[in-house]
């Protein structure tokens, strides 16, 4: 069963927005340059509706099947859905038609499947290349050399549009411990720009979650993925 929405979702959203604003201004950035993804995984459509009613339009999900149900239940609302969890190749066709942005692209095979499905369905999803900088066995993502090959291939996609990089750093409650990973992704982006990769293909850095999005913004994030700080703690599934 999905977790029930906690009261005060609108105030939670406003608090997160205020923190984003402060972090951006502290870094000398325009807060409008940071897109907030409200991560609604494990919460039902009623929670999405509550946050939507507070003026939010970008929502993120980890699993395709859970997202498809929510998308159907909120079909009367204008929402940009982002897939932020690992995409299995057998779900590529469904994802290509359902999501405005797939942030977890991590292989050329997956890219080709999504692109072909997008051509077939007449969609043009944005895709972000998920980079694995830490080499964690429990995380998905392409290593640096693989990510560059994937990025280069994505530039030739027929329907999918590559617009940046995504990172899930090693977990640490202290955002100063995750900050160096954000710096590394930004530096990687800058190096590839210097190599001649078109700026439009690297305009987004998706990094930072509820516990560390302020450090991520200070280091250049243009997209932050925030769930718990908006929706509250999730029910642990047993």
N, CA and C of each residue as an Amber inpcrd file, in Angstrom:
protein
   714
   0.8490000  -1.1990000   0.0000000   0.0000000   0.0000000   0.0000000
   0.8850000   1.2490000   0.0000000   0.4440000   2.2980000  -0.7340000
   1.2260000   3.5300000  -0.7140000   1.1350000   4.2090000   0.6340000
   2.1740000   4.9550000   0.9670000   2.1500000   5.7150000   2.2060000
   1.0880000   6.8050000   2.1110000   0.4840000   7.1350000   3.2370000
  -0.5280000   8.1950000   3.2550000   0.1500000   9.5510000   3.3510000
  -0.4340000  10.5660000   2.7000000   0.1810000  11.8900000   2.7710000
   0.1000000  12.4670000   4.1700000   1.1580000  13.1010000   4.5820000
   1.1480000  13.7690000   5.8700000   0.5140000  15.1470000   5.7200000
  -0.0610000  15.6830000   6.7940000  -0.5830000  17.0360000   6.7080000
   0.5650000  18.0170000   6.5250000   0.2590000  19.1530000   5.9430000
   1.2720000  20.1890000   5.8070000   2.1650000  20.0400000   4.6020000
   1.7230000  19.3110000   3.5620000   2.5720000  19.1330000   2.3940000
   2.8730000  20.4560000   1.7100000   1.8860000  21.3430000   1.6830000
   2.1020000  22.6470000   1.0460000   3.1780000  23.4460000   1.7850000
   3.1440000  23.3970000   3.1180000   4.1640000  24.1260000   3.8780000
   5.5260000  23.4630000   3.7440000   5.5550000  22.1300000   3.6500000
   6.8210000  21.4370000   3.4090000   7.4190000  21.8740000   2.0780000
   6.5730000  21.9390000   1.0650000   7.0280000  22.3580000  -0.2610000
   7.5780000  23.7740000  -0.2130000   6.8750000  24.6490000   0.4620000
   7.3320000  26.0370000   0.5550000   8.6640000  26.1270000   1.2970000
   8.8240000  25.3100000   2.3220000  10.0790000  25.3060000   3.0730000
  11.2340000  24.8710000   2.1780000  11.0130000  23.8250000   1.3870000
  12.0610000  23.3520000   0.4790000  12.3830000  24.4220000  -0.5590000
  11.3670000  25.0450000  -1.0850000  11.5940000  26.1100000  -2.0720000
  12.4070000  27.2570000  -1.4730000  12.1010000  27.5920000  -0.2200000
  12.8410000  28.6690000   0.4430000  14.3040000  28.2860000   0.6420000
  14.5460000  27.0290000   0.9840000  15.9250000  26.5610000   1.1530000
  16.6750000  26.5450000  -0.1750000  15.9850000  26.1590000  -1.2490000
  16.5950000  26.2050000  -2.5810000  16.9640000  27.6350000  -2.9390000
  16.0500000  28.5460000  -2.6800000  16.2860000  29.9610000  -2.9640000
  17.5140000  30.4670000  -2.2110000  17.5890000  30.1360000  -0.9240000
  18.7070000  30.6030000  -0.0980000  20.0310000  30.0060000  -0.5610000
  20.0250000  28.7180000  -0.8900000  21.2610000  28.0610000  -1.3320000
  21.7480000  28.6480000  -2.6520000  20.8140000  28.8960000  -3.5610000
  21.1890000  29.4690000  -4.8530000  21.7620000  30.8670000  -4.6750000
  21.1070000  31.6710000  -3.8710000  21.5810000  33.0420000  -3.6770000
  22.9300000  33.0610000  -2.9560000  23.1190000  32.1200000  -2.0440000
  24.4040000  32.0260000  -1.3450000  25.5320000  31.7340000  -2.3220000
  25.2080000  31.0070000  -3.3890000  26.2100000  30.6660000  -4.4030000
  26.2670000  31.6870000  -5.5350000  25.4890000  32.7550000  -5.4060000
  25.4770000  33.7740000  -6.4460000  24.7310000  33.3440000  -7.6920000
  23.7720000  32.4250000  -7.5270000  23.0090000  31.9000000  -8.6520000
  21.5650000  32.3840000  -8.6030000  20.9200000  32.3800000  -9.7610000
  19.5060000  32.6970000  -9.8490000  18.7110000  31.4670000  -9.4210000
  17.8780000  31.5490000  -8.3870000  17.0920000  30.3890000  -7.9490000
  16.2320000  29.7990000  -9.0600000  15.8680000  30.6150000 -10.0390000
  15.0480000  30.1200000 -11.1530000  15.8010000  29.1000000 -11.9910000
  17.1280000  29.0250000 -11.8110000  17.9300000  28.0700000 -12.5610000
  17.9860000  26.6940000 -11.9260000  17.2240000  26.4780000 -10.8520000
  17.1910000  25.1800000 -10.1700000  15.7810000  24.6000000 -10.2510000
  15.6500000  23.4240000 -10.8330000  14.3490000  22.7700000 -10.9500000
  14.2040000  21.7470000  -9.8270000  13.1050000  21.8310000  -9.1170000
  12.8120000  20.9100000  -8.0260000  11.9400000  19.7690000  -8.5330000
  12.4040000  18.5360000  -8.3190000  11.6060000  17.3460000  -8.6130000
  11.0730000  16.8180000  -7.2820000   9.7500000  16.7980000  -7.1360000
   9.1290000  16.2480000  -5.9270000   9.0230000  14.7340000  -6.1080000
   9.7930000  13.9930000  -5.3260000   9.8740000  12.5360000  -5.5000000
   8.7520000  11.8680000  -4.7080000   7.7700000  11.3790000  -5.4390000
   6.5420000  10.8760000  -4.8200000   6.5020000   9.3640000  -4.6820000
   7.6400000   8.6960000  -4.8700000   7.6510000   7.2270000  -4.7910000
   7.0990000   6.7480000  -3.4570000   6.3130000   5.7260000  -3.4920000
   5.5970000   5.0660000  -2.3870000   4.4080000   5.8660000  -1.8660000
   4.2460000   7.1040000  -2.3110000   3.0690000   7.8830000  -1.9130000
   2.0360000   7.8420000  -3.0310000   0.7740000   7.8690000  -2.6590000
  -0.2990000   7.7310000  -3.6320000  -0.6390000   9.0080000  -4.3640000
  -1.6210000   8.8880000  -5.2460000  -2.0300000  10.0170000  -6.0750000
  -2.5800000  11.1660000  -5.2350000  -3.1350000  10.8470000  -4.0690000
  -3.6760000  11.9210000  -3.2290000  -2.5660000  12.8500000  -2.7540000
  -1.3940000  12.2920000  -2.4630000  -0.2640000  13.1190000  -2.0530000
   0.2360000  13.9660000  -3.2220000   0.2710000  13.3600000  -4.3970000
   0.6610000  14.1230000  -5.5950000  -0.3060000  15.2690000  -5.8200000
  -1.5780000  15.0030000  -5.6750000  -2.5850000  16.0480000  -5.8720000
  -2.3970000  17.1940000  -4.8730000  -2.0610000  16.8480000  -3.6330000
  -1.8870000  17.8870000  -2.6080000  -0.7060000  18.7970000  -2.9520000
   0.3830000  18.2130000  -3.4200000   1.5570000  19.0090000  -3.7800000
   1.3070000  19.7740000  -5.0750000   0.6080000  19.1450000  -5.9980000
   0.2320000  19.8190000  -7.2470000  -0.6400000  21.0400000  -6.9560000
  -1.5840000  20.8820000  -6.0170000  -2.4790000  21.9810000  -5.6610000
  -1.7210000  23.1630000  -5.0680000  -0.5210000  22.8780000  -4.5210000
   0.3170000  23.9440000  -3.9660000   1.1660000  24.6070000  -5.0490000
   0.9630000  24.1910000  -6.2930000   1.6170000  24.8610000  -7.4060000
   2.7840000  24.1330000  -8.0380000   3.0200000  22.8760000  -7.6270000
   4.1800000  22.1630000  -8.1600000   3.7840000  21.2990000  -9.3550000
   4.7230000  21.1510000 -10.3280000   4.3890000  20.4450000 -11.5670000
   5.3740000  19.3320000 -11.9410000   6.5420000  19.2660000 -11.3180000
   7.5500000  18.2500000 -11.6570000   7.6000000  17.1940000 -10.5570000
   7.3210000  15.9360000 -10.9300000   7.3020000  14.8420000  -9.9610000
   8.1930000  13.7050000 -10.4500000   8.8190000  13.0170000  -9.5020000
   9.7330000  11.9400000  -9.8310000   9.3000000  10.6160000  -9.2360000
   9.5450000   9.5550000  -9.9890000   9.2360000   8.2020000  -9.5500000
  10.4250000   7.2890000  -9.8040000  10.5580000   6.2480000  -8.9800000
  11.6550000   5.2960000  -9.1250000  11.3070000   4.0940000  -9.9990000
  10.0510000   3.6820000  -9.9640000   9.6480000   2.4560000 -10.6440000
   8.5750000   2.7510000 -11.6930000   8.7550000   2.1530000 -12.8600000
   7.8590000   2.4340000 -13.9770000   6.4250000   2.0310000 -13.6570000
   6.2260000   0.8290000 -13.1230000   4.8620000   0.3510000 -12.8970000
   4.1160000   1.2200000 -11.8890000   4.7910000   1.5770000 -10.8100000
   4.1620000   2.4490000  -9.8080000   3.8280000   3.7990000 -10.4220000
   4.7380000   4.3070000 -11.2420000   4.5190000   5.6030000 -11.8860000
   3.3380000   5.5510000 -12.8450000   3.2370000   4.4860000 -13.6260000
   2.1560000   4.3970000 -14.6140000   0.7920000   4.4520000 -13.9460000
   0.6670000   3.7990000 -12.8030000  -0.5990000   3.8430000 -12.0830000
  -0.9090000   5.2600000 -11.6290000   0.1060000   5.9440000 -11.0930000
  -0.0940000   7.3130000 -10.6220000  -0.3880000   8.2690000 -11.7690000
   0.3040000   8.0420000 -12.8840000   0.0710000   8.8860000 -14.0620000
  -1.3740000   8.7540000 -14.5280000  -1.8850000   7.5370000 -14.5080000
  -3.2730000   7.3130000 -14.9040000  -4.2320000   7.9820000 -13.9280000
  -3.9120000   7.9030000 -12.6420000  -4.8130000   8.4480000 -11.6220000
  -4.7690000   9.9790000 -11.5620000  -3.7750000  10.5660000 -12.1830000
  -3.6600000  12.0320000 -12.1840000  -3.7040000  12.5920000 -13.6040000
  -4.3460000  11.8480000 -14.4940000  -4.3590000  12.2270000 -15.9130000
  -5.0450000  13.5650000 -16.1700000  -5.8580000  14.0160000 -15.2250000
  -6.5490000  15.2960000 -15.3930000  -5.6610000  16.4820000 -15.0300000
  -4.4380000  16.2200000 -14.5780000  -3.5350000  17.2840000 -14.1120000
  -2.3310000  17.3950000 -15.0410000  -1.8700000  18.6200000 -15.2210000
  -0.6860000  18.8480000 -16.0460000   0.5640000  18.6110000 -15.1860000
   1.2450000  17.4970000 -15.4290000   2.4040000  17.1070000 -14.6350000
   3.5380000  16.6970000 -15.5620000   4.7640000  17.1020000 -15.2180000
   5.9630000  16.5980000 -15.8880000   6.5240000  15.4740000 -15.0110000
   6.4680000  14.2500000 -15.5410000   6.9330000  13.0980000 -14.7790000
   8.3770000  12.7760000 -15.1540000   9.1890000  12.5190000 -14.1250000
  10.6010000  12.1820000 -14.2970000  10.8440000  10.7900000 -13.7330000
  11.5070000   9.9490000 -14.5050000  11.9390000   8.6490000 -13.9810000
  13.3410000   8.8250000 -13.4250000  13.4960000   8.5890000 -12.1220000
  14.7960000   8.8020000 -11.4880000  15.4270000   7.4940000 -11.0220000
  14.6700000   6.3920000 -11.0910000  15.2050000   5.0950000 -10.7020000
  15.6880000   4.3170000 -11.9150000  16.3400000   3.1970000 -11.6610000
  16.8830000   2.3650000 -12.7280000  15.7770000   1.8970000 -13.6650000
  16.0470000   1.9990000 -14.9520000  15.0920000   1.5660000 -15.9670000
  15.5310000   0.2190000 -16.5340000  14.6850000  -0.7850000 -16.3630000
  14.9550000  -2.1050000 -16.9520000  14.6490000  -2.0430000 -18.4430000
  15.4350000  -2.7630000 -19.2260000  15.2900000  -2.6790000 -20.6790000
  13.9040000  -3.0910000 -21.1530000  13.2570000  -4.0210000 -20.4360000
  11.9320000  -4.4620000 -20.8820000  10.8320000  -3.4470000 -20.5640000
  11.1860000  -2.3700000 -19.8580000  10.2290000  -1.3000000 -19.5680000
  10.5250000  -0.0490000 -20.4090000  11.5100000  -0.1340000 -21.3020000
  11.9320000   1.0480000 -22.0640000  10.7970000   1.6180000 -22.9090000
  10.0210000   0.7470000 -23.5310000   8.9410000   1.2200000 -24.4010000
   7.8970000   1.9960000 -23.6100000   7.5190000   1.4520000 -22.4490000
   6.5370000   2.1520000 -21.6150000   7.0920000   3.4790000 -21.1090000
   8.3520000   3.4770000 -20.7140000   8.9540000   4.7010000 -20.1760000
   9.0380000   5.7950000 -21.2200000   9.3280000   5.4190000 -22.4570000
   9.4810000   6.4100000 -23.5250000   8.1960000   7.1870000 -23.7720000
   7.0650000   6.5430000 -23.4920000   5.7960000   7.2150000 -23.7130000
   5.2290000   7.9150000 -22.5000000   5.7520000   7.5870000 -21.3170000
   5.1330000   8.0770000 -20.0830000   5.8610000   9.2470000 -19.4320000
   7.1870000   9.3280000 -19.6240000   7.9800000  10.3000000 -18.8740000
   8.4740000  11.4570000 -19.7440000   8.4160000  12.6440000 -19.1900000
   8.9850000  13.8090000 -19.8620000  10.4990000  13.7450000 -19.8340000
  11.0350000  13.1190000 -18.7760000  12.4870000  13.0180000 -18.6320000
  12.8500000  11.7000000 -17.9690000  13.8050000  11.0010000 -18.5580000
  14.3640000   9.7780000 -17.9730000  15.7680000  10.1240000 -17.4960000
  15.9360000  10.2050000 -16.1730000  17.1810000  10.7100000 -15.6070000
  18.2220000   9.6170000 -15.3640000  17.8680000   8.3680000 -15.6260000
  18.7250000   7.2500000 -15.2260000  19.2460000   6.4580000 -16.4210000
  19.5590000   7.1410000 -17.5140000  20.0900000   6.4550000 -18.6980000
  21.5230000   6.0170000 -18.4070000  21.7980000   4.6950000 -18.5240000
  23.1190000   4.2250000 -18.1210000  23.7580000   3.2300000 -19.0830000
  23.1420000   3.0250000 -20.2670000  23.7720000   2.1370000 -21.2460000
  23.3140000   2.5180000 -22.6470000  24.1480000   2.2050000 -23.6170000
  23.8070000   2.4830000 -25.0090000  22.6180000   1.6370000 -25.4530000
  22.5750000   0.3850000 -25.0060000  21.4490000  -0.4800000 -25.3550000
  20.1320000   0.1170000 -24.8720000  20.1120000   0.5970000 -23.6370000
  18.8990000   1.1860000 -23.0850000  18.5260000   2.4490000 -23.8590000
  19.5060000   3.2680000 -24.1710000  19.2600000   4.4720000 -24.9570000
  18.6120000   4.1200000 -26.2910000  19.1490000   3.1240000 -26.9580000
  18.6210000   2.7390000 -28.2650000  17.1900000   2.2460000 -28.1560000
  16.8950000   1.5050000 -27.1030000  15.5330000   1.0150000 -26.9030000
  14.5610000   2.1700000 -26.6510000  14.9570000   3.1030000 -25.8000000
  14.0950000   4.2490000 -25.5040000  13.9150000   5.1150000 -26.7440000
  14.9910000   5.3440000 -27.4650000  14.9180000   6.1930000 -28.6510000
  14.0110000   5.5760000 -29.7060000  14.1560000   4.2760000 -29.9420000
  13.3140000   3.6040000 -30.9330000  11.8430000   3.6620000 -30.5330000
  11.5750000   3.4680000 -29.2350000  10.1930000   3.5150000 -28.7560000
   9.6280000   4.9310000 -28.8600000  10.4710000   5.9200000 -28.6040000
  10.0230000   7.3120000 -28.7140000   9.6810000   7.6520000 -30.1560000
  10.4970000   7.1960000 -31.0990000  10.1990000   7.4110000 -32.5160000
   8.8560000   6.7760000 -32.8670000   8.6670000   5.5610000 -32.4070000
   7.4390000   4.8160000 -32.7110000   6.2070000   5.5030000 -32.1310000
   6.3510000   6.0810000 -30.9220000   5.2030000   6.6700000 -30.2280000
   5.0530000   8.1690000 -30.4750000   6.0160000   8.7490000 -31.1760000
   5.9310000  10.1750000 -31.4530000   6.2130000  11.0500000 -30.2490000
   7.0400000  10.5590000 -29.3250000   7.4140000  11.3420000 -28.1510000
   8.8760000  11.7820000 -28.2710000   9.2800000  12.6980000 -27.4120000
  10.6730000  13.1730000 -27.4300000  11.1600000  13.4090000 -26.0090000
  11.3020000  12.3480000 -25.2240000  11.7070000  12.5080000 -23.8260000
  13.1210000  13.0520000 -23.6970000  13.3070000  13.8820000 -22.6800000
  14.6670000  14.2600000 -22.3060000  15.3150000  13.0590000 -21.6260000
  16.6140000  12.9170000 -21.7760000  17.3410000  11.8840000 -21.0480000
  18.5830000  12.4970000 -20.4210000  18.9040000  12.0150000 -19.2280000
  20.1360000  12.3930000 -18.5480000  21.0000000  11.1460000 -18.4330000
  22.2820000  11.3060000 -18.6090000  23.2180000  10.1960000 -18.4690000
  23.5800000  10.0480000 -16.9970000  23.2690000   8.8870000 -16.4150000
  23.6080000   8.6450000 -15.0130000  25.0640000   8.2090000 -14.9140000
  25.8450000   8.9890000 -14.1850000  27.2790000   8.7420000 -14.0490000
  27.5670000   8.1290000 -12.6850000  28.2950000   7.0430000 -12.6830000
  28.7210000   6.4000000 -11.4340000  30.1710000   6.7860000 -11.1740000
  30.3860000   7.7420000 -10.3000000  31.7380000   8.2160000 -10.0080000
  32.4180000   7.4030000  -8.9170000  31.6310000   6.7280000  -8.0850000
  32.1990000   6.0350000  -6.9260000  32.4210000   4.5480000  -7.1520000
  31.8620000   3.9950000  -8.2200000  32.0300000   2.5750000  -8.4820000
  31.3670000   1.6810000  -7.4560000  30.2120000   2.1240000  -6.9220000
  29.5160000   1.3260000  -5.9130000  28.7770000   0.1630000  -6.5820000
  28.9790000  -1.0310000  -6.0620000  28.3620000  -2.2160000  -6.6480000
  26.8450000  -2.1860000  -6.5480000  26.3130000  -1.4720000  -5.5660000
  24.8700000  -1.4450000  -5.3550000  24.1710000  -0.3420000  -6.1550000
  24.9420000   0.4510000  -6.8730000  24.3520000   1.5700000  -7.6260000
  24.4550000   1.3050000  -9.1210000  23.5160000   1.8780000  -9.8610000
  23.5640000   1.8250000 -11.3100000  24.2960000   3.0690000 -11.8240000
  24.4560000   3.1320000 -13.1210000  25.1620000   4.2630000 -13.7140000
  26.3650000   3.7910000 -14.5020000  26.7990000   4.6090000 -15.4410000
  27.9650000   4.2930000 -16.2610000  29.2020000   4.9500000 -15.6660000
  30.3500000   4.2770000 -15.7840000  31.5830000   4.9290000 -15.3430000
  31.9020000   6.0700000 -16.3030000  32.9450000   6.8330000 -16.0020000
  33.1960000   8.0630000 -16.7540000  33.3850000   7.7930000 -18.2460000
  34.1920000   6.8110000 -18.5880000  34.4230000   6.5370000 -20.0070000
  33.1550000   6.0250000 -20.6770000  32.4110000   5.1790000 -19.9760000
  31.1560000   4.6730000 -20.5220000  30.1190000   5.7720000 -20.6690000
  30.1050000   6.6920000 -19.7080000  29.1590000   7.8010000 -19.7620000
  29.4490000   8.6990000 -20.9630000  30.7360000   8.8900000 -21.2580000
  31.0770000   9.7250000 -22.4090000  30.6610000   9.0510000 -23.7190000
  30.8810000   7.7500000 -23.8170000  30.4370000   7.0330000 -25.0210000
  28.9200000   7.1110000 -25.1690000  28.2300000   6.9690000 -24.0560000
  26.7720000   7.0450000 -24.0680000  26.3090000   8.4420000 -24.4660000
  26.9600000   9.4480000 -23.9270000  26.6160000  10.8270000 -24.2640000
  26.8130000  11.0830000 -25.7560000  27.9400000  10.6380000 -26.2850000
  28.2100000  10.8470000 -27.7100000  27.1650000  10.1490000 -28.5790000
  26.7820000   8.9430000 -28.1760000  25.7590000   8.2200000 -28.9420000
  24.3990000   8.9320000 -28.8380000  24.1120000   9.4710000 -27.6540000
  22.8300000  10.1540000 -27.4470000  22.6920000  11.4040000 -28.3110000
  23.8200000  12.0080000 -28.6630000  23.7740000  13.1970000 -29.5190000
  23.1780000  12.8780000 -30.8840000  23.2480000  11.6090000 -31.2770000
  22.7250000  11.1850000 -32.5800000  21.3570000  10.5310000 -32.4810000
  20.7350000  10.5770000 -31.3150000  19.4180000   9.9650000 -31.1450000
  18.3990000  10.6600000 -32.0450000  17.4140000   9.8920000 -32.4710000
  16.4010000  10.4290000 -33.3860000  15.2880000  11.1740000 -32.6610000
  14.9150000  10.7140000 -31.4730000  13.7890000  11.3250000 -30.7590000
  14.1450000  11.7370000 -29.3320000  14.8960000  10.8920000 -28.6350000
  15.3130000  11.2460000 -27.2710000  16.2950000  12.4150000 -27.3310000
  16.2060000  13.2930000 -26.3310000  17.0500000  14.4830000 -26.3090000
  17.9140000  14.4740000 -25.0460000  19.2170000  14.3070000 -25.2020000
  20.0970000  14.3090000 -24.0390000  20.3090000  15.7500000 -23.5780000
  20.1100000  15.9800000 -22.2860000  20.1920000  17.3480000 -21.7650000
  21.0730000  17.4690000 -20.5290000  21.7960000  16.4070000 -20.1440000
  22.6640000  16.5680000 -18.9900000  23.0700000  15.2770000 -18.3270000
  23.5530000  15.4130000 -17.0910000  24.1000000  14.3120000 -16.3110000
  23.3650000  14.1750000 -14.9830000  23.3280000  12.9480000 -14.4840000
  22.7050000  12.6860000 -13.1820000  23.6680000  11.8950000 -12.3050000
  23.6120000  12.1600000 -11.0040000  24.5150000  11.5170000 -10.0500000
  23.7710000  11.1140000  -8.7870000  24.0690000   9.8980000  -8.2960000
  23.6510000   9.4720000  -6.9560000  24.9400000   9.1470000  -6.2030000
  25.4260000  10.0520000  -5.3530000  26.6990000   9.8120000  -4.6640000
  26.5400000   8.8180000  -3.5190000  27.6350000   8.3200000  -2.9810000
  27.5600000   7.4670000  -1.7950000  26.7890000   8.1710000  -0.6710000
  25.9710000   7.3960000   0.0180000  25.1280000   7.9900000   1.0560000
  25.9530000   8.4980000   2.2310000  25.6190000   9.6980000   2.6750000
  26.1800000  10.2400000   3.9070000  25.2430000  11.3220000   4.3950000
  24.8720000  11.2740000   5.6720000  23.9580000  12.2820000   6.2050000
  24.5720000  13.6730000   6.2020000  25.8940000  13.7430000   6.2440000
  26.6040000  15.0150000   6.2560000  26.8220000  15.4740000   4.8230000
  26.1500000  16.5510000   4.4300000  26.2620000  16.9800000   3.0410000
  27.6650000  17.4680000   2.6800000  28.4700000  17.7960000   3.6660000
  29.8500000  18.1670000   3.3460000  30.6590000  16.9590000   2.8710000
  30.1810000  15.7590000   3.2140000  30.8400000  14.5480000   2.7490000
  30.4140000  14.1840000   1.3170000  29.2370000  14.6200000   0.9200000
  28.7990000  14.3610000  -0.4550000  29.1640000  15.5010000  -1.4020000
  29.4670000  16.6620000  -0.8560000  29.8160000  17.8100000  -1.6930000
  30.9160000  17.5050000  -2.7150000  32.0170000  16.8110000  -2.3400000
  33.0700000  16.5540000  -3.3380000  32.5820000  15.7860000  -4.5610000
  31.5710000  14.9380000  -4.4010000  31.0290000  14.2080000  -5.5470000
  30.3190000  15.1710000  -6.4870000  29.6330000  16.1490000  -5.9230000
  28.9600000  17.1510000  -6.7590000  29.9890000  17.9790000  -7.5280000
  31.0820000  18.3100000  -6.8540000  32.1600000  19.0530000  -7.5070000
  32.7150000  18.2390000  -8.6840000  32.9030000  16.9550000  -8.4650000
  33.4650000  16.1030000  -9.5210000  32.5490000  16.0330000 -10.7350000
  31.2300000  15.9480000 -10.5040000  30.3190000  15.8890000 -11.6480000
  30.3390000  17.2120000 -12.4090000  30.3560000  18.3200000 -11.6830000
  30.4210000  19.6240000 -12.3470000  31.7080000  19.7600000 -13.1550000
  32.8200000  19.3280000 -12.5800000  34.1000000  19.4220000 -13.2820000
  34.1170000  18.5250000 -14.5180000  33.4610000  17.3600000 -14.4150000
  33.3690000  16.4670000 -15.5640000  32.5610000  17.1360000 -16.6740000
  31.4340000  17.7240000 -16.2920000  30.6170000  18.4560000 -17.2690000
  31.4320000  19.5580000 -17.9430000  32.1610000  20.3190000 -17.1530000
  32.9470000  21.4210000 -17.6990000  34.0400000  20.9180000 -18.6410000
  34.6430000  19.7880000 -18.3000000  35.6890000  19.2270000 -19.1580000
  35.1110000  18.7930000 -20.4970000  33.9340000  18.1810000 -20.4540000
  33.3210000  17.7350000 -21.7050000  32.8560000  18.9180000 -22.5450000
  32.4050000  19.9740000 -21.8960000  32.0650000  21.1880000 -22.6460000
  33.3020000  21.7490000 -23.3440000  34.4130000  21.7470000 -22.6180000
  35.6660000  22.2350000 -23.2010000  36.1200000  21.3580000 -24.3590000
  35.7180000  20.0690000 -24.3220000  36.0590000  19.1390000 -25.3990000
  35.1940000  19.3410000 -26.6380000  34.1520000  20.1590000 -26.4930000
  33.3080000  20.4450000 -27.6430000  31.9210000  19.8460000 -27.6240000
  31.5270000  19.1900000 -26.5290000  30.1580000  18.6860000 -26.4410000
  29.2050000  19.8770000 -26.4390000  28.1570000  19.8630000 -27.2440000
  27.2280000  20.9940000 -27.2990000  26.6430000  21.3360000 -25.9250000
  26.5650000  22.6220000 -25.6300000  26.0800000  23.0590000 -24.3180000
  24.6690000  22.5580000 -24.0290000  23.8230000  22.4590000 -25.0560000
  22.4430000  22.0100000 -24.8490000  22.3810000  20.5830000 -24.3260000
  23.4100000  19.7880000 -24.6300000  23.4280000  18.3940000 -24.1890000
  23.9120000  18.2450000 -22.7600000  24.4320000  19.3280000 -22.1870000
  24.9830000  19.2730000 -20.8330000  24.4580000  20.4230000 -19.9690000
  23.2660000  20.8790000 -20.2720000  22.7680000  22.0400000 -19.5260000
  22.2690000  21.6840000 -18.1300000  22.0030000  20.3970000 -17.8850000
  21.4910000  20.0050000 -16.5750000  22.4740000  19.1400000 -15.8000000
  22.5630000  19.4150000 -14.5000000  23.2290000  18.5450000 -13.5450000
  22.1760000  18.1710000 -12.5050000  21.7370000  16.9160000 -12.5230000
  20.7530000  16.4400000 -11.5560000  21.4950000  15.7790000 -10.4110000
  21.5410000  16.4640000  -9.2800000  22.2670000  15.9430000  -8.1170000
  21.7510000  16.6460000  -6.8790000  21.6630000  15.8850000  -5.7950000
  21.1630000  16.4470000  -4.5490000  19.7800000  15.9300000  -4.2110000
  19.6350000  15.4490000  -2.9470000  18.3520000  14.9510000  -2.4630000
  18.0190000  15.6640000  -1.1360000  17.0570000  15.1330000  -0.4140000
  16.5480000  15.8500000   0.7660000  17.6490000  16.2310000   1.7440000
  18.6550000  15.3610000   1.9130000  19.6560000  15.5840000   2.9470000
  20.8620000  16.3970000   2.4710000  20.9460000  16.6450000   1.1580000
  22.1580000  17.3410000   0.6950000  21.9270000  18.2630000  -0.5020000
  20.6700000  18.6280000  -0.7670000  20.4310000  19.4140000  -1.9770000
  21.0150000  20.8160000  -1.9140000  21.2040000  21.3430000  -0.7130000
  21.7800000  22.6920000  -0.6280000  23.2380000  22.7060000  -1.0820000
  24.0110000  21.7110000  -0.6530000  25.3950000  21.6000000  -1.1170000
  25.4260000  21.3790000  -2.6210000  24.4960000  20.5660000  -3.1260000
  24.4420000  20.3020000  -4.5660000  24.1890000  21.5870000  -5.3460000
  23.2780000  22.3980000  -4.8630000  22.9760000  23.6680000  -5.5440000
  24.1860000  24.5880000  -5.5110000  24.8440000  24.6340000  -4.3700000
  26.0410000  25.4840000  -4.2580000  27.1290000  25.0420000  -5.2220000
  27.1120000  23.7670000  -5.6120000  28.1280000  23.2400000  -6.5250000
  27.6330000  23.1300000  -7.9670000  26.4380000  23.6630000  -8.2430000
  26.0190000  23.7730000  -9.6290000  24.8240000  22.9580000 -10.0690000
  24.1390000  22.2690000  -9.1650000  22.9700000  21.4860000  -9.5670000
  21.9220000  22.3750000 -10.2280000  21.3600000  21.8880000 -11.3140000
  20.2220000  22.5690000 -11.9380000  18.9230000  21.8140000 -11.6810000
  19.0480000  20.5630000 -11.2040000  17.8960000  19.7480000 -10.8290000
  18.1970000  19.0960000  -9.4910000  17.2680000  19.1930000  -8.5440000
  17.3960000  18.4740000  -7.2700000  16.1720000  17.5910000  -7.0990000
  16.3870000  16.4190000  -6.4990000  15.3460000  15.3990000  -6.3820000
  14.9980000  15.2410000  -4.8950000  13.8810000  15.7970000  -4.4800000
  13.5580000  15.8840000  -3.0540000  12.2590000  15.1440000  -2.7570000
  12.3430000  14.1500000  -1.8840000  11.1580000  13.3850000  -1.5200000
  10.7570000  13.5600000  -0.0720000  11.5900000  13.0480000   0.8430000
  11.2540000  13.0390000   2.2700000  10.9660000  14.4290000   2.8230000
  11.7370000  15.4170000   2.4160000  11.5460000  16.7720000   2.9460000
  10.2150000  17.3820000   2.5210000   9.5900000  16.8030000   1.4960000
   8.2740000  17.2780000   1.0500000   7.1630000  16.3600000   1.5400000
   7.3170000  15.0590000   1.2750000   6.2330000  14.1140000   1.5390000
   6.2830000  13.4760000   2.9170000   7.4140000  13.5680000   3.5910000
   7.5680000  12.9230000   4.8770000   8.2260000  11.5630000   4.7400000
   8.4400000  10.8990000   5.8610000   9.1030000   9.5930000   5.8450000
   8.2130000   8.5470000   5.1840000   8.8790000   7.6530000   4.4540000
   8.1570000   6.6160000   3.7490000   7.9410000   5.4010000   4.6410000
   6.8560000   4.6930000   4.3840000   6.5940000   3.4400000   5.0760000
   7.5350000   2.3840000   4.5260000   8.2440000   1.6940000   5.4050000
   9.1640000   0.6400000   4.9670000   8.3420000  -0.5710000   4.5520000
   8.6170000  -1.0440000   3.3260000   7.8920000  -2.2210000   2.8310000
   8.5600000  -3.4930000   3.3310000   7.7590000  -4.4170000   3.8380000
   8.3110000  -5.6760000   4.3540000   7.8400000  -6.8390000   3.4870000
